[in-house]
């Protein structure tokens, strides 16, 4: 009872906040019967008593649809809306539910047209303007689906006030998400179409859309933004409601004034927005800006009366005029949101399920996904034992983009749907949705079982038959699939989706008669008639085919597919000139349509105009440089100077390389890459390699060729010693085997590949543009890299040209640079080289990019991934609660702690593709992305930092690329201090920076305003990451025992903690034993304790009680005690060479302190204690101090030698340090027996014990005190 009261109070509070307080009421008995017991009859009787009872109609329709009777549900709703005089949310919700069901009705929603006609004609008033708009737009959709003809469609479109004629301009800019906030010429009134259309850059295209839904043409797709421009004349000044719908982010201007916009990357706005404006008489201009890179946006704009009662009168569409000023507005446009949105979101389903069902329908049709999810969660919680709410929530989780992890959503959806069936086994829709989930998982038997269960409940139910059809297709049972889809189409002949599925299957089964019948019906209903026109032409009815296509083009002039199909039919009929004219109607308006261009070239060839055909193919290559087939065709025709001219004649190379040096099994005789760079940054690469094999070992080594993925092999030839060559057949298998290869042979191979431009990073070339002229594996006889590009492109090179022959030239508008190396011996790598590439000649390319531009590309990719969807909102509340009103540092610390607690480590590389909310809901994934989203929402200044280790600092800064910085961090500015958060695998402490990154450079990308730039990371603070303490005693047998404490701090603690977490608990003793054995060989661990495993901010401490370990070594007079447990071996490992030619990478993390106390037993004297050693310099510091007091020896060693790069000129100083450290660590402390007479007889000589056992001599067994 208390819970019910709390829910009621919460609902009243929400309604009060929304500004509306209808009287509270409990659920009716009929609704309780439906929800709790699945009984339809009480609601049916209530509705039959009063057909205008919207509450009863909504419940009855919901139940009928859930049980598979969509037609019945639609009839109930249609009758209720038509007869009811109610206003507000119930009426709008009932209409919305009818619109949502219309596409699943057996007649495609045609039965709803009388109701929609009355609404469109003003006979049936709809009080909410947005509801009226939705009704008119649904009418257009149903008329189109029903195939009522072009006239009926045009009439419905006019009645909806939809704009049908548009001019597209674009693409502009480089980054779709960031460019939505930038200004380009169309926003300033420059809307002229460039003439002639350029091969690259912005272009224009006029298009008309019969249903008023404008779709971005493929020709204008690309990184950046595009503009849809429309114009209309108004014969009188009018108050207008302008409604715009777009499935992507958008901005809309009317007469140069911004009037509406939506950011779907950062927010979840409604699917459509409206505004009110006072328009002057005259010509007006609409400009809609959309992103053009990720998908094909659709845009529709309706011009309506201010009250939404119908289309705006006196409107005549016009062609946008770049030379005239628009008539303008009187005053500013004002938003016209639907008040029903907020009212629907605040409904309490516990107290009023009738209105809640109406609210769900309204919010769904408005695209308010988040509000729908929240309302469904409340509905399911209020009625936990009811089947319908569980069904609705399960469907929402299965179909909607909630922002959570898809796997998590689908798992919850399955659970909810199974619960719905437990509550009410008659819910057929639950079976269908479970079948969809099983089909998605590949569980075909389970999916078919659900389809059969649904058909057992409702025989011949179209949706169940369609599911059975798809399962049969997956199994390959085509006759069974045909029977299922035919039955479904017979039951629901008005559904275009079933018609399309049946048509696809008829084509797959090669059933021409059936395919003709179905394609004819599809064309009659307004679908693209191209396939049916081809079937008509194949039957000899060319006139009928052309008439069908002409009718389509009259209604849809922008349908390039229909126009191209017409051209091909004319060409097949021998009417080549008419066909060419038809194709050119496409290419003149859409010069980047590759398919039409290829058809044009083919027709020109058939007409004997070969040079014109080749010119068209050249234009195709400018638009689609990755078409290697066209490039090869032009090369064969001799029209284009081929890239192959840069290859070498293998005979010349082989004649000079038949001999070999001693010990050489094979050699790389030629290593040649020729790259042509197009204007987008795509690279067409032609590669030639020639290998010689001299021995059987060489045959084994070179017997298989690795061909890069996506490469197209031109030829592979084995050149024999006698001058013959054998072509090797290549299939799809990689690597390619070389049968018949023998000692003395050579292999030549040539391949092409196209490396596409990096999407969203214009001017940045793929990192495969790096070419290395020498390697450690083999010697290179000839190595050549050739780069060709249009002279107008800014292609920049960086790298190391030492020893290379460089030639630059210009040919046919191409700038060509070649680098050649001859006789490069096998690369000798010195130990611990900083970077292999740096040690050899190499070339890297860039194309006009800078670091700010690259940062923009990274930020552009992030914009849509940082939206605060659940559960990020709950994490924000937790962070604020923990910070307890503290300063920025408190917020930052709470953020870091919450991210570490809520998410297990996931991806460490920075290649985000899924939203942060998905990782948060899954509890695993990209922690850095989640932290960035939370920091941005908290208002903290944040930057993404892409770092690299110190040894790579300064490399390739003139050739920006995302591959140069690969270690992601998050920088926060909190309390005036820069704090770096590291989420790469381990749980790093707050503000901890890996030592190998300190002092290096990194790319800093602001999440907000500001340019990206390469900056230096803070230098490493000289602090300890490891501290060892040991309190030991030397036993008479020479072993040591006692307590050992190993303390890890900072990043070292994080890595060690992560390693320990991966060890099963029963294997931890082995870890402790291994650690003790490393310090003291032979030691046994008697007890172990670990502290700090669960808190990344605390040090990790391992305490071991050991015994039997070895440290001192025996001498004839006692023991020699090494001053250090583990020598650094700096000299042997890193400084063994007298001098270096290559930079040294010192990659150890020696930031540690050791404090050891050893108590020696009576009878030993401590002698020869070495003097303290203290070294410091540019590389770090080292201190070793040994002291003795009484019977206690104390050793303190402190090393602060961070990872660093040592240049060859600095290496002698580093080596001197290493030698001094080695000298210090060679010292030993002498532990001597008090009298030489007590020394053992013979070094290591065995003697007999009292009990007859054999043992080593012991200097302490004299029993001296």
URLIN-V552864 format. One line per field, one symbol per residue. burial: b if it has 9 or more other C-alpha atoms within 8 Angstrom, else e. A space follows every 10 residues. Layout:
# URLIN-V552864
burial->???
This chain:
# URLIN-V552864
burial->eeeeeebbeb bbebbbebee eeeeeebeeb bbbbbbbbeb ebbbebbeee bbbbbbbbbb bbbbbbbbbb ebbbebbbbb bbebeebbbb bbbbbbbbbb bbbbbbbbbb ebbebbbbbb ebeeebebbe bbbebbbbbb bbbbbbbbbe ebbbebbbbb bbbbbbbbbb bbbbbbbbbb eeeeebbeee bebbeebbbe ebbbbbbbbb bbbbebeeeb bebbbbbbbb bbbbeebebb bbbbbbebbb bbbbbbeebb bbbbbbbbbe bbbbbbbbbb bbbbbbbbbb bbbeebbbbb bbbbbbebbb bbeebebbeb eeeeebbebe eebebbeeee bebbbbbbbb bbbbbbbbbb bbbbbbbbbe bbbebbbbbb eebeebbbbb bbbbbbbbee ebbbbeebbb ebbbbbbbbb bebbeebbbb bbbbbbbbbe eebbebbbbb bbbbbeebeb bbebbbbbbb bbbeeebbeb bbbbbbbbbe bbbbbbebbb bbbebbbeee beebbbebbb ebbbbbebbb ebbbbbbeee bbebbbebbe ebbebbbbee ebbbbbbbbb beeebbebbb ebbbebbeeb bbbbebbbbb bbbbbeeebe ebbbebbebb bbbebbebeb beebbeeeee eeeeeeeeee eebbeeeeee eeeebbbbbb bbbbbbbbbe bbbbbbbbbb bbbbbbebbe ebbbbeeeee bebebbbbbb eeeeeeebee eeeeebebee bebbbbbbbb bbbbbbbbeb bbbbbbeeeb bbbbbbebbb bbbbbbbbbb beeebbbbbb eeebeeeeeb eeebbbbbbb beebebbeee eebbbeeeeb bbbbbbbbbb bbbbbbbbbb bbbbbbbbbb bbbebbebbb eebeeeebbb bbbbbbebbb eebbbbbbee ebeebbbbbb bbbbbbbbbb bbbbbbbeeb bbbbbbbbbb bbbeebeebb beeebbbbbb bbbbeeeebb bbbbebbbbb ebbebbbbbb bbbbbbbeee bbbbeebeee eeebbbbbbb bbbbbeebbb bbbbbbbbbb bbbbbbbbee eeeeeeebee ebbeebbeeb bebbbeebeb ebeeebeebb bbbbbbbbbb bbbeebbbbb bbbeeeeeeb beebbeeeeb ebbbbbeeeb bbbbbbbbbb bebbbbeebe eebeeeeebb bbbbbbebee bbbbbbbbbb bbbbbbbbee bbebbebbbe bbebbebbbb bbbeeeebbb eeeebeeeee eeeeeebebb eeeee
